């Protein structure tokens, strides 16, 4: 989290100063910048694209169990919890019906 903050503000403030204030090492920041993107992050990105496509095809009505069922039919192997977590983290939500009121 600190490294992301430093990366976002490195044009405004010196990196060494931000590292000192956030109590992280400049070498650790450099190692974080040079590290390649992990396989899990790449997999999450492709899975999120598939989730958004299914969600869009359903006109925004499907929640995580239905999205999971559709993706399983398409051959995408991912747990419902992972799909739920990605949907929550990226703000993909199902349209909720308004409650019906009796007379």
LINNOR-V619359 format. One line per field, one symbol per residue. ss: DSSP state (A for helix, B for strand, O for the rest). psi: psi as a letter, one per 20 degrees, with the letter a starting at -180 (. if undefined). burial: b if it has 24 or more other ideal C-beta (glycine too) atoms within 12 Angstrom, else e. A space follows every 50 residues. Layout:
ss=???
psi=???
burial=???
//
This chain:
ss=OAAAAAAAAOOOOOAAAAAAAAOOOAAAAAAAAAOOOOAAAAAAAAAAAA AAAAAAAOOOOOOAAAAAAAAAAOOOOOOAAAAAAAAAAOOOOOOOOOOO OOO
psi=gghgggghjihhqqghghhggilqqhhggghghiprpqhgggghghhhgg ghggghhjkjipahgggggghhhijooqqhhggggggghjkoqqppqqqp pr.
burial=eebeebeeeeeeeebeebbeeeebeeeebeeeeeeeeeeeeeeeeebbeb bbebbeeeeeebbbeebbebbeeeebebeeebbeebbeeeebeeeeeeee eee
//
